[in-house]
Amino acid sequence: MADNARAKRLADLIREVVAEKLQRGIKDPRLGSRVTITDTRVTGDLREATVFYTVYGDDEEREQAAKGLESAKGVLRSAVGAAAGVKFTPTLAFVPDALPENAKNIDDVLERARLQDEQVRSVSAGAEYAAGADPYKRDRDEDDGADDEADPGEPGPGAARGDADGGPAGA
């Protein structure tokens, strides 16, 4: 079994070779410049490679690109084998990447959230608080600083020990 660094290097090489070959080496009109290679993964034994791709266009163009990639699989594998110089050239499997669909779903969710925020903002535009601007506001008559002075009827700090005048107990 190969180490992960070697598998990563081979995956990067496969991605570059396949993208270059699709741009300049294959004359299939179904592929052209509409296909973008997004990622490549190689198994640990370096026998199989999965190539993820996206296609700019509608569903019909995606279907045609999938057929074009399947027909060009042998040529692309040969190009990978020539560039990699490995004992066994990995088999290639082309998988459409779900990235564009996921991005569209996220954009849709963000748009719905933005619309809901606008609705909340429009409803609350002229609203006031139920208890006024400051629900914790106290009347000035209640808080006139009476807490700052000691009450003469209360015992002093020594009263907790049992002495009435605040001095040391038993003296």
C-alpha positions in Angstrom: 0.0 0.0 0.0 1.3 3.4 -1.0 1.7 6.3 1.4 -0.9 9.1 1.4 1.6 11.7 0.1 2.3 9.6 -3.0 -1.4 9.1 -3.6 -1.9 12.9 -3.3 0.9 13.6 -5.7 -0.5 11.2 -8.2 -4.0 12.6 -7.8 -2.7 16.1 -8.5 -0.8 14.9 -11.6 -3.9 13.1 -12.9 -6.0 16.3 -12.4 -3.5 18.4 -14.4 -3.0 15.8 -17.2 -6.7 15.2 -17.7 -7.5 18.9 -17.6 -4.7 19.7 -20.1 -5.7 16.8 -22.4 -9.3 17.9 -22.4 -8.3 21.5 -23.3 -5.8 20.7 -26.0 -5.7 17.0 -26.9 -9.3 15.8 -27.4 -11.3 17.1 -30.3 -14.7 15.9 -29.1 -17.2 18.7 -29.5 -19.2 17.4 -26.4 -16.3 18.3 -24.1 -14.5 21.4 -25.3 -14.0 24.2 -22.8 -17.3 23.5 -20.9 -15.8 20.7 -18.7 -13.8 21.7 -15.6 -11.9 19.2 -13.6 -12.6 20.1 -9.9 -10.9 17.3 -7.9 -9.2 14.0 -8.2 -8.9 11.2 -5.6 -6.8 8.1 -5.8 -7.2 4.9 -3.7 -4.5 3.9 -1.3 -3.2 1.1 -3.6 -3.0 3.6 -6.6 -5.2 1.4 -8.7 -8.3 3.5 -9.1 -8.7 7.3 -9.6 -12.0 9.2 -9.3 -12.1 12.4 -11.3 -14.7 15.0 -10.3 -15.9 17.4 -13.0 -18.4 20.1 -13.6 -20.0 21.2 -16.8 -21.0 24.7 -17.7 -24.5 24.4 -19.3 -27.8 22.7 -18.9 -28.8 19.1 -18.2 -28.5 18.1 -21.9 -24.9 19.5 -22.1 -24.0 17.7 -18.8 -25.3 14.4 -20.2 -23.4 14.9 -23.5 -20.2 15.7 -21.5 -20.6 12.5 -19.5 -20.8 10.5 -22.7 -17.8 12.3 -24.1 -15.7 11.7 -21.0 -16.7 8.0 -21.0 -15.6 7.7 -24.7 -12.3 9.5 -24.1 -11.5 7.5 -21.0 -8.9 5.3 -22.8 -7.0 8.2 -24.3 -7.0 10.1 -21.0 -5.7 7.0 -19.1 -2.9 6.6 -21.7 -1.9 10.3 -21.2 -1.9 9.8 -17.4 0.2 6.7 -17.8 2.8 8.4 -20.0 3.0 11.4 -17.6 3.0 9.5 -14.4 5.6 6.8 -15.2 4.1 4.3 -12.7 4.0 0.6 -13.0 0.3 0.4 -13.1 -1.8 3.3 -14.5 -4.9 3.8 -12.4 -8.3 3.3 -14.0 -10.3 6.5 -14.3 -13.9 7.0 -13.1 -15.6 10.3 -14.0 -18.1 11.6 -11.4 -20.1 14.8 -11.8 -19.2 17.1 -8.9 -22.1 18.2 -6.7 -20.5 21.5 -5.9 -22.6 23.7 -8.2 -25.9 22.2 -6.9 -24.7 22.7 -3.3 -23.8 26.3 -4.0 -27.1 27.0 -5.6 -28.9 25.4 -2.6 -26.9 27.6 -0.2 -27.7 30.7 -2.3 -31.4 29.8 -2.2 -31.4 29.4 1.6 -29.5 32.7 2.0 -32.0 34.5 -0.2 -35.0 33.2 1.8 -33.3 34.3 5.0 -32.7 37.8 3.5 -36.4 38.0 2.5 -37.5 37.0 6.0 -35.2 39.6 7.6 -36.7 42.3 5.4 -40.2 41.2 6.5 -39.2 41.4 10.1 -37.6 44.7 9.6 -40.7 46.2 7.9 -43.0 44.9 10.6 -40.9 46.3 13.4 -40.2 49.7 11.7 -42.7 51.7 13.8 -43.0 49.4 16.8 -42.2 50.5 20.3 -41.2 48.4 23.3 -44.1 47.1 25.5 -42.6 48.4 28.7 -41.1 51.6 27.2 -37.6 52.3 26.1 -36.0 51.2 29.4 -38.1 48.6 31.2 -35.7 48.7 34.2 -36.0 52.5 34.8 -36.6 53.4 38.4 -38.3 56.5 39.8 -35.8 59.1 41.1 -37.8 59.3 44.4 -37.1 55.7 45.3 -33.4 55.9 44.7 -32.2 59.0 46.6 -29.0 57.6 48.0 -30.4 56.2 51.3 -28.4 53.0 50.8 -25.1 54.8 51.1 -25.6 55.8 54.9 -25.6 53.3 57.7 -29.0 52.9 59.6 -28.5 54.0 63.3 -30.9 51.2 64.5 -28.8 48.4 63.0 -26.0 46.9 65.1 -22.4 47.6 64.1 -19.9 45.3 62.5 -19.1 43.5 65.8 -22.7 42.5 66.3 -22.2 39.3 64.4 -19.9 38.1 67.2 -22.3 38.8 69.9 -20.9 42.1 71.2 -23.4 45.1 71.2 -20.9 47.9 70.9 -18.8 46.3 68.1 -15.7 45.7 70.3 -13.9 42.4 70.9 -16.0 39.8 72.7 -15.3 39.2 76.3 -13.3 42.4 76.9 
